[in-house]
Amino acid sequence: MNHRTPAELGYRMPAEWHRHAATWLAWPKDPATWPERVPQVEEIFLHMMRMLTPHETVNLLVEDEEAKQSIAERCNFDGAENIHFHRLSTVDSWVRDYGPNFLVRESNGRRELAYNDWVFNAWGSKYEDLKRDDAIPKQLEGVLNVPRFEPGIVMEGGSIEVNGAGVVMTTEQCLLNPNRNPHLDRAGIEQHLKDFLGVENVLWLGEGIVGDDTDGHIDDIARFVAPDTIVCALEEDPADENYELLRENYRQLQGATDARGQNYQVIPLPMPGRISNADAERLPASYANFYIANNVVLLPVFGHPRNDRRAVEILQPLFPDRRVVPINCEPLVWGMGTIHCVTQQQPAVAEGMRAEG
């Protein structure tokens, strides 16, 4: 563990489009998370791995040797040899929020890797048993063999979004929520973000979407797709409960500036409409929960006859060197998240590098 901050040592969190060495996943298994849908969610994970493995390593956390063998038998697709299994017990699959938050730095002409080990308190102590996943980043220290930093505050990976050029975007609803770090005010939170992500500016939005049990994670409402470009979720139905809060975030982004004082290009992204669980509770379905990987962008879609197609048509021109791959995530969103929530990127530190840790 290091006692100087990453920023002091020259580390920063790169943007998601920075070339990856690997994507981290944790195999889904909890029927409490996905009632009667675990088999369908497993198929979604297999689909994601099929799309990722031709282009980068997939580091997959599995419960035991039996699970490893069972999953390996189902990975009968090109690139499956690039799946590296790690037998490490997890409660759930939200590795974006509890997993390592990777950093890079340039040192003596070489790029070096490190990671933050934030405190994970299961989104404000909502799920006591899921707090056990807070141990995962420390348990991976021997696998990764790179410096590990302990910021000492509660933070989830889905609550922060960087542009790789000095800016982190987040929401007041989440990071200023008293169920996270009640001892810190806005200035204190901002200082931690600057110290541990290597950013200069914090771009604050207001609220996340209705039905999001994370208290407004940024990765459901607004995403950087280039240092100067943001896609922003917008609801087009004035009667929808997301309509006004998403309009307010859009207005804030239109007036926001980057680390150089320049305005962003802000591109609206539609919403997929209301998707509910068996109790008629709204689920946090959003096209903004896509994942930018090497050569592909994995996009959650939800069976909306018009907007699924529009989301692809909007995103594809923004990623001319990647193929946007729509994946039906209606079963996955029953767990209160989709593709970005279950993935964690590990940036490459050498050209063409494939890392298993």
C-alpha positions in Angstrom: 0.0 0.0 0.0 1.2 3.5 -0.9 1.0 6.6 1.3 1.6 9.2 -1.4 -1.4 9.9 -3.6 -1.5 8.6 -7.2 -1.5 12.2 -8.5 1.7 13.0 -6.5 3.3 10.0 -8.2 2.1 10.9 -11.7 -0.7 8.4 -12.0 -4.1 9.1 -13.6 -7.2 7.2 -14.6 -7.3 6.9 -18.4 -10.4 7.2 -20.4 -12.3 4.0 -21.2 -11.3 4.1 -24.9 -7.6 4.0 -23.9 -6.4 0.6 -25.2 -7.2 -2.3 -22.8 -5.0 -5.1 -21.7 -8.1 -6.8 -20.3 -11.7 -6.7 -19.1 -12.6 -8.0 -15.7 -15.9 -9.8 -15.1 -17.3 -11.8 -12.2 -19.5 -14.7 -13.2 -23.2 -14.3 -12.3 -24.8 -16.7 -9.9 -27.1 -15.0 -7.4 -30.9 -15.8 -7.9 -31.7 -13.0 -5.4 -30.1 -10.6 -7.9 -31.7 -12.0 -11.0 -34.9 -13.9 -10.0 -35.5 -16.8 -12.4 -33.1 -15.1 -14.8 -29.6 -16.4 -13.9 -29.4 -18.7 -16.9 -30.4 -15.8 -19.2 -27.8 -13.6 -17.6 -25.1 -16.3 -18.0 -25.9 -16.2 -21.7 -25.4 -12.5 -21.8 -22.0 -12.9 -20.1 -21.0 -15.5 -22.7 -22.1 -13.1 -25.4 -20.0 -10.3 -24.0 -17.0 -12.6 -23.7 -17.5 -13.8 -27.3 -17.4 -10.2 -28.4 -14.4 -9.2 -26.2 -12.0 -12.1 -26.4 -10.9 -11.6 -30.1 -9.6 -8.2 -29.0 -8.5 -8.4 -25.4 -8.1 -10.7 -22.4 -11.1 -11.4 -20.2 -10.2 -11.9 -16.6 -13.1 -13.9 -15.1 -13.7 -14.3 -11.4 -15.3 -17.7 -10.6 -16.3 -19.3 -7.4 -14.3 -22.6 -7.6 -12.8 -25.2 -9.9 -16.2 -26.8 -10.6 -17.6 -23.4 -11.8 -14.4 -22.9 -13.9 -14.8 -26.2 -15.7 -18.5 -25.7 -16.3 -18.0 -22.2 -17.8 -15.0 -23.3 -19.8 -17.0 -26.0 -21.5 -19.5 -23.4 -22.7 -16.9 -21.0 -24.1 -16.7 -22.7 -27.5 -16.0 -19.6 -29.6 -13.0 -17.9 -31.3 -10.9 -16.1 -28.7 -11.9 -18.3 -25.8 -8.2 -19.0 -25.1 -8.0 -15.4 -24.0 -10.3 -16.0 -21.0 -8.2 -16.3 -17.8 -10.1 -17.7 -14.8 -9.4 -16.5 -11.3 -10.8 -18.6 -8.5 -11.9 -15.9 -6.1 -15.2 -16.0 -4.2 -17.5 -13.1 -4.9 -21.0 -12.3 -3.6 -22.2 -10.7 -6.9 -21.1 -9.5 -10.3 -20.8 -5.7 -9.9 -17.1 -5.6 -10.5 -17.3 -2.0 -11.9 -18.2 -0.8 -8.4 -16.1 -3.0 -6.1 -13.2 -4.0 -8.3 -9.8 -2.4 -8.9 -10.0 1.2 -10.3 -7.0 1.1 -12.6 -4.5 3.9 -13.2 -1.5 4.5 -15.5 1.6 6.7 -15.5 4.5 7.5 -17.8 7.8 6.9 -16.1 11.2 6.9 -17.8 9.7 6.2 -21.1 7.6 3.3 -19.8 3.9 3.1 -19.0 3.2 1.7 -15.5 0.0 0.3 -14.0 -1.5 0.8 -10.5 -5.0 0.8 -9.0 -7.2 2.3 -6.4 -8.9 0.2 -3.8 -11.9 2.3 -2.8 -14.2 1.4 0.1 -17.3 -0.4 -1.2 -20.2 -0.2 1.2 -22.9 -1.7 -1.1 -24.3 1.6 -2.3 -24.9 3.2 1.0 -25.3 0.0 3.1 -28.3 -1.1 1.1 -27.2 -4.7 0.9 -25.3 -6.0 3.9 -24.1 -9.2 2.4 -22.7 -7.5 -0.7 -20.3 -5.5 1.4 -18.1 -8.6 1.4 -17.1 -7.8 -2.2 -15.1 -4.9 -0.8 -12.3 -7.4 -0.1 -11.7 -8.2 -3.8 -9.2 -5.5 -4.8 -6.9 -6.4 -1.9 -7.2 -10.1 -2.7 -6.1 -9.3 -6.3 -2.9 -7.6 -5.2 -0.9 -10.8 -5.6 -2.4 -11.4 -9.0 -1.8 -7.9 -10.4 1.6 -7.2 -8.7 1.3 -3.5 -9.2 0.9 -0.6 -6.6 -2.4 -0.5 -4.7 -3.7 2.8 -3.3 -6.2 3.0 -0.5 -8.1 6.4 -0.7 -10.0 5.5 2.5 -13.4 6.8 1.2 -16.5 5.1 -0.2 -16.6 5.2 -4.0 -18.0 3.1 -6.7 -16.6 2.8 -10.2 -20.0 3.5 -11.8 -20.2 6.8 -10.0 -17.2 8.3 -11.9 -16.5 8.9 -15.5 -13.2 10.5 -16.9 -12.3 12.0 -20.2 -8.6 11.2 -20.0 -7.9 15.0 -20.3 -8.2 16.2 -16.7 -12.0 15.9 -16.0 -14.1 13.5 -14.0 -17.9 13.6 -14.2 -20.1 12.5 -11.4 -23.4 13.3 -9.7 -24.4 15.2 -6.5 -27.0 12.6 -5.7 -24.4 9.9 -5.3 -21.1 11.4 -4.2 -22.7 14.0 -1.8 -25.1 11.5 -0.4 -24.7 11.2 3.4 -24.8 7.4 3.1 -21.3 7.4 1.4 -18.9 9.8 3.1 -20.8 12.0 5.6 -17.5 13.4 7.0 -16.6 15.0 3.7 -18.1 18.1 2.0 -18.1 18.9 -1.7 -14.6 20.3 -1.5 -13.3 17.3 0.4 -14.8 14.9 -2.2 -13.3 16.9 -5.0 -9.9 16.8 -3.5 -10.0 13.1 -3.2 -11.0 12.8 -6.8 -8.1 15.0 -7.9 -5.6 13.2 -5.6 -6.6 9.6 -6.6 -7.7 10.0 -10.2 -5.2 12.5 -11.3 -7.8 15.0 -12.6 -8.0 18.8 -12.5 -11.7 19.5 -12.7 -14.9 17.8 -11.4 -18.0 18.1 -13.5 -21.1 17.7 -11.3 -24.5 16.7 -12.5 -27.6 16.5 -10.4 -29.6 13.3 -10.2 -29.5 9.9 -11.8 -32.4 8.0 -13.4 -35.5 6.7 -11.5 -35.1 3.2 -10.2 -31.4 3.3 -9.8 -30.6 1.9 -6.4 -27.0 3.3 -6.6 -28.3 6.8 -5.9 -27.6 8.2 -9.3 -24.5 6.6 -10.9 -23.2 8.7 -13.8 -22.9 5.7 -16.1 -26.6 5.6 -16.6 -27.0 9.2 -17.6 -23.9 10.7 -19.3 -20.7 9.3 -20.8 -17.6 10.7 -22.4 -17.0 9.3 -25.8 -14.1 11.6 -26.6 -12.2 14.2 -24.4 -14.5 17.0 -25.7 -17.7 15.0 -26.4 -20.4 13.7 -24.0 -23.5 11.6 -24.8 -26.3 12.4 -22.5 -29.5 10.4 -21.8 -32.7 12.3 -22.6 -36.2 11.1 -22.1 -38.5 12.4 -24.9 -41.9 11.7 -23.2 -42.8 14.7 -21.0 -45.1 12.4 -18.9 -42.2 10.1 -18.0 -40.7 10.6 -14.5 -37.2 10.8 -15.9 -38.1 13.6 -18.3 -37.3 16.7 -16.2 -34.3 15.4 -14.2 -32.6 14.3 -17.5 -33.4 17.7 -19.1 -31.7 19.4 -16.2 -28.6 17.4 -16.6 -28.5 18.1 -20.3 -28.8 21.9 -19.6 -25.9 21.7 -17.1 -23.7 19.9 -19.7 -24.5 22.5 -22.3 -23.0 25.2 -20.1 -20.1 23.1 -18.8 -16.4 23.5 -19.8 -13.4 21.1 -19.9 -10.0 21.5 -18.3 -9.0 24.0 -21.0 -12.2 26.1 -20.6 -13.8 24.8 -23.8 -17.4 23.8 -24.1 -18.3 20.2 -24.8 -20.2 18.8 -27.7 -23.3 17.2 -26.0 -25.1 14.5 -28.0 -28.6 13.4 -26.8 -29.1 9.6 -26.4 -32.7 8.4 -26.1 -34.1 6.3 -23.3 -35.6 2.9 -23.8 -38.9 3.6 -22.0 -40.1 2.1 -18.8 -39.0 -1.5 -17.9 -40.3 -3.0 -14.7 -39.8 -6.0 -12.6 -42.5 -8.5 -11.4 -43.5 -6.0 -8.6 -44.0 -3.3 -11.2 -41.0 -1.4 -9.8 -39.1 0.6 -12.4 -35.7 -0.8 -13.4 -32.7 1.4 -14.3 -32.6 0.7 -18.1 -30.4 3.1 -20.0 -28.5 3.0 -23.3 -25.8 5.1 -21.6 -24.6 1.9 -19.7 -22.5 0.8 -22.7 -18.9 -0.4 -22.4 -16.0 0.8 -24.6 -13.6 -2.0 -25.3 -10.9 -2.7 -27.9 -12.5 -2.6 -31.3 -16.1 -3.0 -30.0 -18.6 -1.1 -27.9 -21.1 -3.3 -26.1 -24.4 -1.6 -26.0 -27.4 -2.7 -23.8 -30.7 -2.8 -25.6 -34.1 -3.6 -24.2 -36.5 -4.6 -26.9 -37.7 -1.1 -27.7 -38.7 -1.3 -31.4 -37.5 2.2 -32.3 -35.0 3.4 -29.7 -32.8 0.3 -29.6 -32.0 1.0 -33.3 -31.6 4.8 -32.7 -29.1 4.2 -29.9 -26.9 2.2 -32.3 -27.2 4.8 -35.0 -26.2 7.6 -32.7 -23.2 5.8 -31.1 -21.7 4.1 -34.2 -20.5 7.3 -35.9 -18.9 8.3 -32.6 -16.7 5.2 -32.6 -15.4 4.9 -36.2 -12.7 2.4 -35.2 -15.1 0.2 -33.1 -18.2 -1.8 -33.9 -21.2 -1.1 -31.7 -22.7 -4.4 -30.7 -26.2 -4.4 -29.3 -26.9 -7.0 -26.6 -30.4 -7.6 -25.2 -30.1 -6.8 -21.5 -33.7 -7.0 -20.3 -32.8 -10.0 -18.1 -29.6 -8.3 -16.8 -31.3 -5.1 -15.8 -33.4 -7.0 -13.3 -30.2 -7.0 -11.2 -30.4 -3.1 -11.3 -27.5 -2.7 -13.8 -26.3 -3.7 -17.2 -23.1 -4.0 -19.2 -21.0 -1.1 -17.8 -21.9 -2.1 -14.3 -20.5 -5.7 -14.7 -17.3 -4.8 -16.5 -14.0 -3.2 -15.4 -11.3 -2.2 -17.9 -7.6 -2.8 -17.2 -5.6 -0.4 -19.4 -2.7 -1.6 -21.5 0.8 -0.5 -20.4 2.6 -2.0 -23.5 1.6 -2.0 -27.1 -0.3 -5.1 -28.0 -0.2 -6.3 -24.4 -2.6 -9.0 -23.3 -2.6 -9.2 -19.5 -4.1 -11.9 -17.2 -3.5 -9.7 -14.2 
